[in-house]
Amino acid sequence: MQKSAERIQVALVFRKVYNKAVMRSGGVNKKEKLVRINAIVWKVSEEIAMEKKILIIDDDLHIGNVLEEFLTKEGYCVLRAYSGTEALLLLKHTTPDLILLDLMLPGLNGEEILPQIHGIPVIVVSAKVDVDSKVNLLLGGAADYVTKPFHTKELLARIAIQLRNAGTSDAAGLLSFEEITMNTDTHNVMTGDTDIKLTRTEYAILKLLLQNPTQVITKSMLLDRISEDTPDCTESSLKMHVSNLRKKLREGSGKDYIEAVWGIGFKLRTE
């Protein structure tokens, strides 16, 4: 456990130094470099099963550093994005448990990217104090709204509540994506009103995809995550299982829900 914690700290320190260097260097590849190192740190945290993961989307370095410092001390794994465009790019590769979103961002602003975030609680952290802005954002998908300047204890409490609510929702045993509904208590899967009969392996694959609806799931991650429930699934048979699952979902709904990302893995197909 101590070695795991040390590994996390090394990765986080490396990420912080690298981010600062890239931000100073500029250049057309700056955004790609930031996303790459953030994804590496995220992968390290996933491999050693760290606690909840929080993505900070804020171009203010001082506020972002303050947030990262106290969240890390509380045991959270923290990632950073400095613009709306970078955040959306990062979300294609990772799925955080919660997002802290500033509104005044370069490129795509907070109001523009909020509707594009699905299945992840978003707490808006903004200097805007008018009631209309708060109401519109809450109705537009935000889980909560915290006004800058904020008190760390209050923000931590609001974060804990959102993560607890998300955990309660998961415990309720329902996962869904568009017309697909999975009851993890009864193991029933439906597309609309059609009951879909899945094998044990197909069920495990679909469950992992539904739990990470915006993320590309690599083949190695699929095999690793479902190995305990489906030891019969191997690298050579994985493609066949996914193909059978895709066919059953298509027969029940007329839609092709699973998309192959060439050379990487699979993801749920969005319209």
C-alpha positions, 0 to 999 in steps of 0.5 A: 500500500505504501509503495502504491501511495509513493507511486501516485505521488511521483506520478502527480509531481511529474504531472505538475512539473510537466504541465507547467513546462508545457504551459510555458513552452506553448506551441501547437502540440501543447494541448496534446502533450497535456492530455497525454500526461494527464491520461498517463497519471489517470492510468496509474491511479486506475491500475492501483485502484486509487479512490475517487477521481476528480477533473478540474476544468479551470484556466486559472492556475492559482485556483486550480493549484489550490483545488488540486492541493486540498483535494489530493490531501483528502485522498482524491486523484486529481486531473486538470484541464485548462480549456473546454476543448482540452476537457472534452478531449480528455473525457474521450480517454478517461471517465472521472467520478466528478467534475469541477467546472469553471465557466470562463474558459478559453475556447469552448466555455463552461456553458458550452461543454456542460451539455456534452458531459453525460453520466458524470456529476458536475459542480460549477465553480464560478464567480457568477453570482446572479440567480438566473445563471445558477438556475439555468446551469442547474436546469442545464445539467449541473449537479451543484453550483459553488460561488467563488471565492469558496470555503474549502470545507463547504466545497468538500462537503458538496463533493462528498454529497455528489459522490454519495448520491452517485454511489446510491444511484449505482447501488440501485442496480440500474445502468442505462444508455439511450434505449439500453437498460441493465438491472444489475440486481436481476441481470435483466437487459432490455432495449426499449421493451425488448428483453435481451438474452446475454451470455455471462461474458456478453453481460460483463462486457456490456456492464463495463461499457455502460459504466463508462459510457463516454470512454474507450475501453481498451481490450486489455482493460476489458479482459482485466476487469471482467476476468473474475466473472468470466475467466473463459474470455480470452484475447482471441475470443474477445472479438467474437463475444463483442460481435455477438453482443453487438448483434443481439443489441442490434436485433433488439433495437435496430441500432448498432450501439457498440463501436470498435476503435481500431487498434485500441478497443470499444466504446458505446456509439453516440448519435 
